[in-house]
Amino acid sequence: MVSGTQWPTGDPFLQRQNEPSMAVSTRNPMHILAGSNDYRSVDLELVLSGGAETGDSWLGLFKSFDGGLTWQSTLLPGCPQAVPQCTDSGALGGRYQAASDPVVRAGTNGMFYYAGLAFDRATSSTTASSFSSIFVARYNDLNNNENVDPITYIDTHIVATGNSSQFLDKPAMAVDIPRSGAMTCSFNANEPGTGPNGGTLTVHQSFPAGNIYLTYTDFLTATKDNTTPTHLMFTRSADCGVTWSSPIQINSGTTTSQGSAIAVNPLNGNVYVAWRQFASTGVPDAIMIAQSTNGETSFGAPVRISTFQPFDQGTTGTSFRTNAYPAITTDFLGLVYVAFSARGLTASGDARVVFAGSIDGAHWTPAIMVDNPSLNAQSNPSGRGHQIMPAMTFANGRLTILYYDLRLDHYGAFYTPNATSPTGYAQTLLPEGELAPPSPVLSEVFTNFIDDNGLTLRRHTLDLRVLELGIFPTVTLGPSVLVSQYAYGCCVNPNAPDIEQFKFNVPNLPLFSTGEVPFLGDYIEVVPSPLFVPNGSSWSYNFTPSVNPLFHASWTDNRDVVPPADGNWQNYTPAVPIGTTSVFQSGSSVASCKPGQEGMRNQNIYTSQITGGLVVGAPGNAKQLGTTTFNNMTFPFQRAFAVEAQNVTNKPLNVRFTIANQPTGGSASFLQFSPLTTLDLTIPAFSSVSRSVFVTSSNPQARVTVNVAQINAIGGSVVTNGLSSSAVLNPDITNPNITNPNITNPNITNPNITNFEVTNPNITNPNITNPNITNPNITNVTVTNPNITTPNITNPDITNPNITTSPIRT
């Protein structure tokens, strides 16, 4: 999700990003805002006394305007560097050394809320920061221009502040729709480049506010670990994040509680907060929950959902830290679900992702495993391997769970020509390293922890999987689908010139604390597209059942890390010219780049669409309509909306575009001057088509819905339970007017022009076009990673730029 060679809009130092969080715009589902911990400013490796690293992270800001296919990025305002992108005259104002723990959530009317933790660096790795604050930055999607960035920064507000003996940590956040008695949200949004003479356009916005709920952990002593007493604090904003209620404690006594998650009952607005309770004297490891039913001014007594054996793993030189924290969501009936990772449910004791359900938040079903069978008879028939770090959401009738899975640890994918396969190749998963025949040693790979200590042939690798569940009380499980997709080609091994997998997500690479320990983040995320939808003049949760819902997954990935040429993970140098001045510490010079030492910190965040195979959207879905007067006569003026349909399957897809309704006092057609409301097209595999819809109406905010459905043939019939989706034009009546109203896009007048665009042409084989490569002895098939010589140990090859555009079909 990050690219580019210019700081701060790129990552020229090939640094680390982790813990992604994202949300989809409620004004245009093709617009996405995301955040992550981001080290792109670190071009020095410095250590303070006591071992604390000064190479601090800030928070990255990522935006996509094509449904997650491509991204642009920068830093969240308030970072300590003296550059325009860091300018924030408000709450942060460059007063903090570092920031972390991003949480991004969407509100109605195009609102985005970006919560995080800002702090000053502690003097040792075991003490609290001298100063920490929980904050929320506000953004609004004006959705009024297709040529410039319409997602505008509004401001940042401090929610709570700690001190030298009180460290605030890990915010969680949820947003509700406006309900009866809602306050009014009012602000000015400044959009650079769209005003007179290319200046800044100020757009006033005013609409009912949905409540924002935020929790965080308050460590009560200077020591930060799983034995430190904590208060789990809750606060609410009723005015779009400007002011916040006095925080209240929702956990009991001084237990160690951490990792909170929030969900809202869509029917009545009740608020659920789930969290992890760590074991201490007289207190078991447990997943807890509390509920507020009185306008969020107080919470009932905490309820224990489940006691369990958690998968907790500490940081060592060969293992990344992870704790069993809960994920939570609600469905269209107001039922609530919680997922977490637990041990002791299989004969092997390997951790499994489990979930429990409740009709009232007080009474819970026993936790059950969501995906336990072995993947298949060929790949890992033992079924061994941990599952950790679940994320969960609900939309369009689907309960969706995303998680890291290690059942294909020590397996690689190999490909052979197969004329009957849609991709032209057949995949075989084969064991490698300690699992390779003829003498595989399962006990060295599948252990109590995900620890590289003791492995001599191959490091641990993990993948991302997703599944959809039938909802409570009739629970249907899986099967899960692999989200992770990797580059493949020929020839890693000169003695085996096969087409094979080049890249792996290798979690235990020592990328942190100056190359001494690994870290993969504490969470991943899956979100619906979108969470809220317009409903007349109000808003509803996007819960209407669909055969083809769209979700977005995001996670941390080490596939792009290039091991150091000298084998020393502490000898990092950035890929910059000699004499470059540091952006992290003004006045300091960056160390000269050493070949083979510049890629060892290149941890990235990745994203993927999760869909049945058809994605429909409108890049510019909001254009005011109406009438104009000429020669004392009134005429409706015409707007053209481009509607795009993406086929993300590996086969051609026949579809029918249908304009579902005609606007008041006007018309909608696929032809500019004649009526045409249906259009049949064939979309090639991994490609897209777009059509213009020409609309007139006397109602400036007239809505038009365009449906796209799978058909059995051009001119044939709609496939029962086939793929389908839709795009709504002018969905939000509060959307600001477009800034280029005179552009009507009149160029497409022939319905037979299908405007093919191959959005991801290389997905079936991104790195090789000729499997009969004439030099099978080449050990490195790409130029951006020339120094790797041990592909089976770490992460064998280059980045795969197409992976973020590779949707997952469920």
Buried (B, 14 or more C-beta within 10 A) or exposed (E): BBBBEEBBBBBBBBBBBBBBBBBBBBBBBBBBBBBBBBBBBBBBBBEEEEEBBBBBBBBBBBBBBBBBBBBBBBBBBBBBBEEEBBBBEBBBBBEBBBBBBBBBBBBBBBBBBBBBBBBBBBBEEEBBBBBBBBBBBBBBBBBBBBEBBBBBBBBBBBBBEBEBEBBBBBBBBBBBBBBEEBBEBEBEBBBEEBBEEEEEBEBEBEBBBBBBBBBBBBBBBBBBEBEBBBBBBBBBBBBBBBEBBEBBBBBBEEBBBBBBBBBBBBEEBBBBBBBBBBBBEEBEBBBBBBBBBEEBEEBBEBBEBBBBBBBBBEBBBBBBBBBBBBBBBBBBEBBBBBBBBBBEBEEBBBBBBBBBBBBEBEEBBEBBBBBBEBBEEEBBEEBBBBBBBBBBBBBBBBBBBBBBBBBBBBBBBBBEEEEEBEEBBEBBBBBBBBBBEEEBEBEBBBBEBBBBEEBEBBBBBBBBBBBBBEBBEEBEBBEBBBBBBBBBBBBBBEEEBBBBBBBBBBBBBBBBBBBBBBBBBBBBBBBBBBBBBBEEEEBBBBBEEBBBBBBBBBBBBBBBBBBBBEEEBBBBBBBBEEEBEBBBBEEEEBBEBBEBBBBBBBBBBBBBBBBBBBBBBBBBBBBBBBBEEEEEEEEBBBBBBBBBBBBBBBEEBBBBBBBEEBBEBBBBBBBBEEEBBEBBBBBBBBBBBBBBBBBBBBBEBBBBBBBBBBBEEEEEEBBEEBBBBBBBBBBBBBBBEBBBEEBBBEEBEEBEBBEBBEBBEBBBBBBBEEBEBEEBEBEBBBEEBEBBEEBBBBBBBBBBEBBBBBBBBB
